[in-house]
């Protein structure tokens, strides 16, 4: 079984370094697993994080691959974030085809700020997460 590893700050990807530089309070945890990078962020910072990833000239994460919800109500194993649900955004840059995952935690009755105006492709996945799990996306009604 593959071991999950938190990357030392000195070896972090460019994306993480830029996020830490511009939004130092947004990141909760960074994890490298199976050659993928997962950046766990504060729920209230998601819009700023997504805008920076999309608009920063060195990053250009302009391609929104998907957004999905995960219900951890019965998950007995180790987790990245506390909260019943996670919302996971999958982004890709078309300049070098790098992929990155942004994760946030949310509990029942809490809302998540929508990113549909930043990534038009987020509108229907956010609505699907709302229909399946009851996670409300503020601004995507």
Buried (B, 14 or more C-beta within 10 A) or exposed (E): EEEEEEEEEEEBBEBBEBBBEEBEEBBBEBBBBEEEBBBBBBBEBBBBBBBBBBEBEEBBBBBBBEBEBBEBEEEEEEEBBEBBBBBBBBBBBEEEEBBBBBBBBBEEEBBBBBBBEBBEBBBEBBBEBBEEBEBBBEBBE
